Amino acid sequence: MQFKIVSTRKATSHILAHTIKFKSLVIRKGMILDSEKISLLIKNNINQVYVAIKEKNDYTENLSAKLVAEHISPSSLFKIIISNGRADIFSRKEGLLNINKDKLFKINANQKNIAICTLKNHSIITIGQLVGNVKILPYAIDKKVILKITKDTSIKRIFQISRKTIQKIAIIFTANNIRNLNKIKIFNAVNSRLDKFNLKINVTKYCKHNHKTLSANIKEISKDNIDLVLIYGETSISDASDVVPKSIRDIKGKVISSIMPTDPGNLLLIGKFKKMIIIGVPGCAKSLKRNGFDDILERVCHGEKFNKKKIAEIADGGLYKNIIRKFEEHKKK
């Protein structure tokens, strides 16, 4: 594609590169200049125009956007709508948005005329929600550029949607005096979060806050086909050998992490017993303000398998606190 200034009389069939405004009329950029528009321009003393001239091997901006968008987003999960060189990508299903960031960064870094943007990775999405788009800068691109992208399997399917894998959820409240535990507030706050993806707490249990009693309750609850058990104790986990992690290890379960690089949400535990996932719920879960507990809960409920590396990566964006600290420079006396 060429961009150049040409005589208005010779601009027929070319693409107007810049919008031209008259008192009562606008000829917008991107429009094909036909004989009617040419006459209008000449009538208004516009003798030269800046145009884009499509060449033989060029794909239009809309076709280019469509082909790239189809390559990075499977049609079974996403619908593409194209306009003005932009392909908007809409979800056909609900779930957890998974974006391959390496693929996304690769295509954006290597292309000077193509830009792809997305929602934040691991967003909960609904049917019909816009999750990202592809924008083509010029009005046409050499088809070799587009074909090179669409043949590159290393950047195929940037977008995926994870469906719910958790069906049955239990919560265990631990306290030496259960009356002193504000269980209603945490119960309602957790259910409010789960309701966003049509889940709820199915089983509720109470036990003393010691590792032997808790271990017995975890073993017992695992027999009820529970997929996820939430443990909310009267005191937060303060050590890797505290009551909750010790109770999991005592029954040969696995503690993946007993601390989380988020604030609020540092004191969250994630572990496993047999096929059941365990989350030690931090105190910040009582609040409906988004915190580290939301990240873990959403991803666990949509099939995410956590390991040390994935937990470490949560540190990026893990600061949820909105605290403004003012620092004053004290003058020397």
Contacts in CASP RR format, 6 or more apart in sequence:
PFRMAT RR
TARGET T0000
AUTHOR 0000-0000-0000
METHOD contacts of the structure
MODEL  1
MQFKIVSTRKATSHILAHTIKFKSLVIRKGMILDSEKISLLIKNNINQVY
VAIKEKNDYTENLSAKLVAEHISPSSLFKIIISNGRADIFSRKEGLLNIN
KDKLFKINANQKNIAICTLKNHSIITIGQLVGNVKILPYAIDKKVILKIT
KDTSIKRIFQISRKTIQKIAIIFTANNIRNLNKIKIFNAVNSRLDKFNLK
INVTKYCKHNHKTLSANIKEISKDNIDLVLIYGETSISDASDVVPKSIRD
IKGKVISSIMPTDPGNLLLIGKFKKMIIIGVPGCAKSLKRNGFDDILERV
CHGEKFNKKKIAEIADGGLYKNIIRKFEEHKKK
1 52 0 8 1.000
1 53 0 8 1.000
1 54 0 8 1.000
1 55 0 8 1.000
1 58 0 8 1.000
1 138 0 8 1.000
1 139 0 8 1.000
1 140 0 8 1.000
1 141 0 8 1.000
1 142 0 8 1.000
2 52 0 8 1.000
2 53 0 8 1.000
2 55 0 8 1.000
3 17 0 8 1.000
3 50 0 8 1.000
3 51 0 8 1.000
3 52 0 8 1.000
3 53 0 8 1.000
3 138 0 8 1.000
4 50 0 8 1.000
4 51 0 8 1.000
4 53 0 8 1.000
5 48 0 8 1.000
5 49 0 8 1.000
5 50 0 8 1.000
5 51 0 8 1.000
6 14 0 8 1.000
6 48 0 8 1.000
6 49 0 8 1.000
6 51 0 8 1.000
7 47 0 8 1.000
7 48 0 8 1.000
8 38 0 8 1.000
8 41 0 8 1.000
8 42 0 8 1.000
8 46 0 8 1.000
8 47 0 8 1.000
8 48 0 8 1.000
8 49 0 8 1.000
9 38 0 8 1.000
9 42 0 8 1.000
11 33 0 8 1.000
11 38 0 8 1.000
11 41 0 8 1.000
11 49 0 8 1.000
11 51 0 8 1.000
12 33 0 8 1.000
12 34 0 8 1.000
12 35 0 8 1.000
12 38 0 8 1.000
13 32 0 8 1.000
13 33 0 8 1.000
13 34 0 8 1.000
14 32 0 8 1.000
14 33 0 8 1.000
14 51 0 8 1.000
14 52 0 8 1.000
14 53 0 8 1.000
14 54 0 8 1.000
15 30 0 8 1.000
15 31 0 8 1.000
15 32 0 8 1.000
15 33 0 8 1.000
15 51 0 8 1.000
15 52 0 8 1.000
15 53 0 8 1.000
15 54 0 8 1.000
15 139 0 8 1.000
15 140 0 8 1.000
16 27 0 8 1.000
16 28 0 8 1.000
16 29 0 8 1.000
16 30 0 8 1.000
16 31 0 8 1.000
16 32 0 8 1.000
16 33 0 8 1.000
16 37 0 8 1.000
16 49 0 8 1.000
16 50 0 8 1.000
16 51 0 8 1.000
16 52 0 8 1.000
17 29 0 8 1.000
17 30 0 8 1.000
17 49 0 8 1.000
17 50 0 8 1.000
17 51 0 8 1.000
17 52 0 8 1.000
17 139 0 8 1.000
18 29 0 8 1.000
18 49 0 8 1.000
18 50 0 8 1.000
19 26 0 8 1.000
19 27 0 8 1.000
19 28 0 8 1.000
19 29 0 8 1.000
20 26 0 8 1.000
20 27 0 8 1.000
20 41 0 8 1.000
20 46 0 8 1.000
20 49 0 8 1.000
22 40 0 8 1.000
22 44 0 8 1.000
25 40 0 8 1.000
27 37 0 8 1.000
27 40 0 8 1.000
27 41 0 8 1.000
30 52 0 8 1.000
30 84 0 8 1.000
30 139 0 8 1.000
31 37 0 8 1.000
33 41 0 8 1.000
33 49 0 8 1.000
33 51 0 8 1.000
41 49 0 8 1.000
52 138 0 8 1.000
52 139 0 8 1.000
52 140 0 8 1.000
54 60 0 8 1.000
54 139 0 8 1.000
54 140 0 8 1.000
55 140 0 8 1.000
55 142 0 8 1.000
57 142 0 8 1.000
57 143 0 8 1.000
57 144 0 8 1.000
58 140 0 8 1.000
58 141 0 8 1.000
58 142 0 8 1.000
58 143 0 8 1.000
59 67 0 8 1.000
59 140 0 8 1.000
59 141 0 8 1.000
59 142 0 8 1.000
59 143 0 8 1.000
59 146 0 8 1.000
60 139 0 8 1.000
60 140 0 8 1.000
61 84 0 8 1.000
61 85 0 8 1.000
61 136 0 8 1.000
61 138 0 8 1.000
61 139 0 8 1.000
61 140 0 8 1.000
61 141 0 8 1.000
62 82 0 8 1.000
62 83 0 8 1.000
62 84 0 8 1.000
62 85 0 8 1.000
62 87 0 8 1.000
62 136 0 8 1.000
63 146 0 8 1.000
64 85 0 8 1.000
64 114 0 8 1.000
64 136 0 8 1.000
64 140 0 8 1.000
64 141 0 8 1.000
64 146 0 8 1.000
65 82 0 8 1.000
65 85 0 8 1.000
65 86 0 8 1.000
65 87 0 8 1.000
65 134 0 8 1.000
65 135 0 8 1.000
65 136 0 8 1.000
66 80 0 8 1.000
66 82 0 8 1.000
66 87 0 8 1.000
67 146 0 8 1.000
67 149 0 8 1.000
67 150 0 8 1.000
68 87 0 8 1.000
68 114 0 8 1.000
68 116 0 8 1.000
68 134 0 8 1.000
68 136 0 8 1.000
68 146 0 8 1.000
68 149 0 8 1.000
68 150 0 8 1.000
69 80 0 8 1.000
69 82 0 8 1.000
69 87 0 8 1.000
69 89 0 8 1.000
69 133 0 8 1.000
69 134 0 8 1.000
70 80 0 8 1.000
70 150 0 8 1.000
71 149 0 8 1.000
71 150 0 8 1.000
71 155 0 8 1.000
71 156 0 8 1.000
72 103 0 8 1.000
72 107 0 8 1.000
72 116 0 8 1.000
72 134 0 8 1.000
72 155 0 8 1.000
72 156 0 8 1.000
72 157 0 8 1.000
72 158 0 8 1.000
72 159 0 8 1.000
73 80 0 8 1.000
73 89 0 8 1.000
73 157 0 8 1.000
73 158 0 8 1.000
73 159 0 8 1.000
74 157 0 8 1.000
74 159 0 8 1.000
74 160 0 8 1.000
76 92 0 8 1.000
77 91 0 8 1.000
77 92 0 8 1.000
77 93 0 8 1.000
77 159 0 8 1.000
77 160 0 8 1.000
77 161 0 8 1.000
78 89 0 8 1.000
78 90 0 8 1.000
78 91 0 8 1.000
78 92 0 8 1.000
78 131 0 8 1.000
78 159 0 8 1.000
79 89 0 8 1.000
79 90 0 8 1.000
79 91 0 8 1.000
79 92 0 8 1.000
79 128 0 8 1.000
80 87 0 8 1.000
80 88 0 8 1.000
80 89 0 8 1.000
80 90 0 8 1.000
81 87 0 8 1.000
81 88 0 8 1.000
81 90 0 8 1.000
82 88 0 8 1.000
85 135 0 8 1.000
85 136 0 8 1.000
86 133 0 8 1.000
86 134 0 8 1.000
86 135 0 8 1.000
86 136 0 8 1.000
87 133 0 8 1.000
87 134 0 8 1.000
88 130 0 8 1.000
88 132 0 8 1.000
88 133 0 8 1.000
89 130 0 8 1.000
89 131 0 8 1.000
89 132 0 8 1.000
89 133 0 8 1.000
89 134 0 8 1.000
89 159 0 8 1.000
90 128 0 8 1.000
90 129 0 8 1.000
90 130 0 8 1.000
90 131 0 8 1.000
91 97 0 8 1.000
91 125 0 8 1.000
91 126 0 8 1.000
91 127 0 8 1.000
91 128 0 8 1.000
91 129 0 8 1.000
91 131 0 8 1.000
91 161 0 8 1.000
92 127 0 8 1.000
92 128 0 8 1.000
93 127 0 8 1.000
93 161 0 8 1.000
93 163 0 8 1.000
94 125 0 8 1.000
94 126 0 8 1.000
94 127 0 8 1.000
94 161 0 8 1.000
94 197 0 8 1.000
95 124 0 8 1.000
95 125 0 8 1.000
95 126 0 8 1.000
95 161 0 8 1.000
95 162 0 8 1.000
95 163 0 8 1.000
95 164 0 8 1.000
95 197 0 8 1.000
95 302 0 8 1.000
96 122 0 8 1.000
96 123 0 8 1.000
96 124 0 8 1.000
96 125 0 8 1.000
96 161 0 8 1.000
96 162 0 8 1.000
96 298 0 8 1.000
96 299 0 8 1.000
96 302 0 8 1.000
96 303 0 8 1.000
96 304 0 8 1.000
97 118 0 8 1.000
97 119 0 8 1.000
97 121 0 8 1.000
97 122 0 8 1.000
97 123 0 8 1.000
97 124 0 8 1.000
97 125 0 8 1.000
97 131 0 8 1.000
97 159 0 8 1.000
97 160 0 8 1.000
97 161 0 8 1.000
98 121 0 8 1.000
98 122 0 8 1.000
98 159 0 8 1.000
98 160 0 8 1.000
98 161 0 8 1.000
98 162 0 8 1.000
99 118 0 8 1.000
99 119 0 8 1.000
99 121 0 8 1.000
99 158 0 8 1.000
99 159 0 8 1.000
99 160 0 8 1.000
100 157 0 8 1.000
100 158 0 8 1.000
100 160 0 8 1.000
101 121 0 8 1.000
103 154 0 8 1.000
103 155 0 8 1.000
103 156 0 8 1.000
103 157 0 8 1.000
103 158 0 8 1.000
104 116 0 8 1.000
104 118 0 8 1.000
104 158 0 8 1.000
106 154 0 8 1.000
106 155 0 8 1.000
107 114 0 8 1.000
107 116 0 8 1.000
107 149 0 8 1.000
107 155 0 8 1.000
107 158 0 8 1.000
108 114 0 8 1.000
108 115 0 8 1.000
108 116 0 8 1.000
111 145 0 8 1.000
111 149 0 8 1.000
112 137 0 8 1.000
113 136 0 8 1.000
113 137 0 8 1.000
113 138 0 8 1.000
113 141 0 8 1.000
113 145 0 8 1.000
114 134 0 8 1.000
114 135 0 8 1.000
114 136 0 8 1.000
114 137 0 8 1.000
114 141 0 8 1.000
114 149 0 8 1.000
115 134 0 8 1.000
115 135 0 8 1.000
115 137 0 8 1.000
116 132 0 8 1.000
116 133 0 8 1.000
116 134 0 8 1.000
116 135 0 8 1.000
116 158 0 8 1.000
117 132 0 8 1.000
117 133 0 8 1.000
117 135 0 8 1.000
118 131 0 8 1.000
118 132 0 8 1.000
118 158 0 8 1.000
118 159 0 8 1.000
119 125 0 8 1.000
119 130 0 8 1.000
119 131 0 8 1.000
119 132 0 8 1.000
122 295 0 8 1.000
122 298 0 8 1.000
122 299 0 8 1.000
123 131 0 8 1.000
124 196 0 8 1.000
124 197 0 8 1.000
124 298 0 8 1.000
125 131 0 8 1.000
125 161 0 8 1.000
131 159 0 8 1.000
132 159 0 8 1.000
149 155 0 8 1.000
162 302 0 8 1.000
162 303 0 8 1.000
162 304 0 8 1.000
163 302 0 8 1.000
164 197 0 8 1.000
164 198 0 8 1.000
164 199 0 8 1.000
164 301 0 8 1.000
164 302 0 8 1.000
164 303 0 8 1.000
165 227 0 8 1.000
165 301 0 8 1.000
165 302 0 8 1.000
165 303 0 8 1.000
166 199 0 8 1.000
166 227 0 8 1.000
166 228 0 8 1.000
166 277 0 8 1.000
166 300 0 8 1.000
166 301 0 8 1.000
166 302 0 8 1.000
166 303 0 8 1.000
167 199 0 8 1.000
167 227 0 8 1.000
168 202 0 8 1.000
168 203 0 8 1.000
168 224 0 8 1.000
168 225 0 8 1.000
168 226 0 8 1.000
168 227 0 8 1.000
168 228 0 8 1.000
169 194 0 8 1.000
169 199 0 8 1.000
169 200 0 8 1.000
169 201 0 8 1.000
169 202 0 8 1.000
169 203 0 8 1.000
169 226 0 8 1.000
169 227 0 8 1.000
169 228 0 8 1.000
169 229 0 8 1.000
169 230 0 8 1.000
170 201 0 8 1.000
170 202 0 8 1.000
170 203 0 8 1.000
170 204 0 8 1.000
170 205 0 8 1.000
170 221 0 8 1.000
170 224 0 8 1.000
170 226 0 8 1.000
170 228 0 8 1.000
170 229 0 8 1.000
170 230 0 8 1.000
171 187 0 8 1.000
171 190 0 8 1.000
171 201 0 8 1.000
171 203 0 8 1.000
171 204 0 8 1.000
171 205 0 8 1.000
171 229 0 8 1.000
171 230 0 8 1.000
171 231 0 8 1.000
171 232 0 8 1.000
171 281 0 8 1.000
172 205 0 8 1.000
172 206 0 8 1.000
172 207 0 8 1.000
172 214 0 8 1.000
172 217 0 8 1.000
172 218 0 8 1.000
172 221 0 8 1.000
172 229 0 8 1.000
172 230 0 8 1.000
172 231 0 8 1.000
172 232 0 8 1.000
173 181 0 8 1.000
173 183 0 8 1.000
173 186 0 8 1.000
173 204 0 8 1.000
173 205 0 8 1.000
173 206 0 8 1.000
173 207 0 8 1.000
173 232 0 8 1.000
173 233 0 8 1.000
174 206 0 8 1.000
174 207 0 8 1.000
174 208 0 8 1.000
174 209 0 8 1.000
174 213 0 8 1.000
174 214 0 8 1.000
174 231 0 8 1.000
174 232 0 8 1.000
174 233 0 8 1.000
174 234 0 8 1.000
174 243 0 8 1.000
174 244 0 8 1.000
175 181 0 8 1.000
175 206 0 8 1.000
175 208 0 8 1.000
175 209 0 8 1.000
175 233 0 8 1.000
175 234 0 8 1.000
176 208 0 8 1.000
176 209 0 8 1.000
176 234 0 8 1.000
177 234 0 8 1.000
178 206 0 8 1.000
180 234 0 8 1.000
181 233 0 8 1.000
181 234 0 8 1.000
182 286 0 8 1.000
183 206 0 8 1.000
183 232 0 8 1.000
185 286 0 8 1.000
186 232 0 8 1.000
186 281 0 8 1.000
186 283 0 8 1.000
186 285 0 8 1.000
186 286 0 8 1.000
187 201 0 8 1.000
187 204 0 8 1.000
189 285 0 8 1.000
189 286 0 8 1.000
189 287 0 8 1.000
189 288 0 8 1.000
190 201 0 8 1.000
190 230 0 8 1.000
190 281 0 8 1.000
190 285 0 8 1.000
190 297 0 8 1.000
191 200 0 8 1.000
191 201 0 8 1.000
192 288 0 8 1.000
193 288 0 8 1.000
193 293 0 8 1.000
193 294 0 8 1.000
193 297 0 8 1.000
193 298 0 8 1.000
194 200 0 8 1.000
194 201 0 8 1.000
194 297 0 8 1.000
194 301 0 8 1.000
197 298 0 8 1.000
197 301 0 8 1.000
197 302 0 8 1.000
199 301 0 8 1.000
201 230 0 8 1.000
202 226 0 8 1.000
203 221 0 8 1.000
203 224 0 8 1.000
203 226 0 8 1.000
205 217 0 8 1.000
205 221 0 8 1.000
207 213 0 8 1.000
207 214 0 8 1.000
207 216 0 8 1.000
207 217 0 8 1.000
208 214 0 8 1.000
209 233 0 8 1.000
209 234 0 8 1.000
209 235 0 8 1.000
209 243 0 8 1.000
210 243 0 8 1.000
211 243 0 8 1.000
211 244 0 8 1.000
211 246 0 8 1.000
211 247 0 8 1.000
211 250 0 8 1.000
212 247 0 8 1.000
212 250 0 8 1.000
214 231 0 8 1.000
214 243 0 8 1.000
214 244 0 8 1.000
214 247 0 8 1.000
215 247 0 8 1.000
215 248 0 8 1.000
215 250 0 8 1.000
215 251 0 8 1.000
218 229 0 8 1.000
218 231 0 8 1.000
218 247 0 8 1.000
218 248 0 8 1.000
218 251 0 8 1.000
218 273 0 8 1.000
218 276 0 8 1.000
218 278 0 8 1.000
219 251 0 8 1.000
219 273 0 8 1.000
221 229 0 8 1.000
221 276 0 8 1.000
222 229 0 8 1.000
222 273 0 8 1.000
222 274 0 8 1.000
222 276 0 8 1.000
226 276 0 8 1.000
227 275 0 8 1.000
227 276 0 8 1.000
227 277 0 8 1.000
228 276 0 8 1.000
228 277 0 8 1.000
228 278 0 8 1.000
228 279 0 8 1.000
228 300 0 8 1.000
228 301 0 8 1.000
229 273 0 8 1.000
229 276 0 8 1.000
229 277 0 8 1.000
229 278 0 8 1.000
229 279 0 8 1.000
230 279 0 8 1.000
230 280 0 8 1.000
230 281 0 8 1.000
231 244 0 8 1.000
231 269 0 8 1.000
231 278 0 8 1.000
231 279 0 8 1.000
231 280 0 8 1.000
231 281 0 8 1.000
232 280 0 8 1.000
232 281 0 8 1.000
232 283 0 8 1.000
232 285 0 8 1.000
233 243 0 8 1.000
233 244 0 8 1.000
233 281 0 8 1.000
236 267 0 8 1.000
236 282 0 8 1.000
236 283 0 8 1.000
237 243 0 8 1.000
237 244 0 8 1.000
237 245 0 8 1.000
237 258 0 8 1.000
237 259 0 8 1.000
237 267 0 8 1.000
237 269 0 8 1.000
237 280 0 8 1.000
238 267 0 8 1.000
239 245 0 8 1.000
239 258 0 8 1.000
240 255 0 8 1.000
240 258 0 8 1.000
240 259 0 8 1.000
242 258 0 8 1.000
244 258 0 8 1.000
244 269 0 8 1.000
244 280 0 8 1.000
245 255 0 8 1.000
245 258 0 8 1.000
245 269 0 8 1.000
248 254 0 8 1.000
248 255 0 8 1.000
248 271 0 8 1.000
248 273 0 8 1.000
248 278 0 8 1.000
249 255 0 8 1.000
251 273 0 8 1.000
252 273 0 8 1.000
253 271 0 8 1.000
253 272 0 8 1.000
253 273 0 8 1.000
253 274 0 8 1.000
254 271 0 8 1.000
254 272 0 8 1.000
254 273 0 8 1.000
255 269 0 8 1.000
255 270 0 8 1.000
255 271 0 8 1.000
256 270 0 8 1.000
256 271 0 8 1.000
256 272 0 8 1.000
256 306 0 8 1.000
256 307 0 8 1.000
256 308 0 8 1.000
256 311 0 8 1.000
257 269 0 8 1.000
257 270 0 8 1.000
257 271 0 8 1.000
257 306 0 8 1.000
257 308 0 8 1.000
257 311 0 8 1.000
258 269 0 8 1.000
259 266 0 8 1.000
259 267 0 8 1.000
259 268 0 8 1.000
259 269 0 8 1.000
260 266 0 8 1.000
260 267 0 8 1.000
260 268 0 8 1.000
260 270 0 8 1.000
260 282 0 8 1.000
260 292 0 8 1.000
260 296 0 8 1.000
260 311 0 8 1.000
260 314 0 8 1.000
261 311 0 8 1.000
261 312 0 8 1.000
261 314 0 8 1.000
261 315 0 8 1.000
261 318 0 8 1.000
262 268 0 8 1.000
262 291 0 8 1.000
262 292 0 8 1.000
262 295 0 8 1.000
262 314 0 8 1.000
262 315 0 8 1.000
262 317 0 8 1.000
262 318 0 8 1.000
262 319 0 8 1.000
262 320 0 8 1.000
263 318 0 8 1.000
263 319 0 8 1.000
263 320 0 8 1.000
263 321 0 8 1.000
264 282 0 8 1.000
264 283 0 8 1.000
264 284 0 8 1.000
264 287 0 8 1.000
264 291 0 8 1.000
264 292 0 8 1.000
264 293 0 8 1.000
264 320 0 8 1.000
264 321 0 8 1.000
265 282 0 8 1.000
265 283 0 8 1.000
265 284 0 8 1.000
265 291 0 8 1.000
265 292 0 8 1.000
265 293 0 8 1.000
265 320 0 8 1.000
266 282 0 8 1.000
267 282 0 8 1.000
267 283 0 8 1.000
268 279 0 8 1.000
268 280 0 8 1.000
268 281 0 8 1.000
268 282 0 8 1.000
268 292 0 8 1.000
268 293 0 8 1.000
268 296 0 8 1.000
269 278 0 8 1.000
269 279 0 8 1.000
269 280 0 8 1.000
270 277 0 8 1.000
270 278 0 8 1.000
270 279 0 8 1.000
270 280 0 8 1.000
270 296 0 8 1.000
270 300 0 8 1.000
270 306 0 8 1.000
270 311 0 8 1.000
271 277 0 8 1.000
271 278 0 8 1.000
271 279 0 8 1.000
272 278 0 8 1.000
277 300 0 8 1.000
279 293 0 8 1.000
279 296 0 8 1.000
279 297 0 8 1.000
279 300 0 8 1.000
281 293 0 8 1.000
282 291 0 8 1.000
282 292 0 8 1.000
282 293 0 8 1.000
284 291 0 8 1.000
284 292 0 8 1.000
284 293 0 8 1.000
285 291 0 8 1.000
285 293 0 8 1.000
289 320 0 8 1.000
290 320 0 8 1.000
291 320 0 8 1.000
292 314 0 8 1.000
292 318 0 8 1.000
292 320 0 8 1.000
295 314 0 8 1.000
295 318 0 8 1.000
296 306 0 8 1.000
296 314 0 8 1.000
299 306 0 8 1.000
300 306 0 8 1.000
304 310 0 8 1.000
END
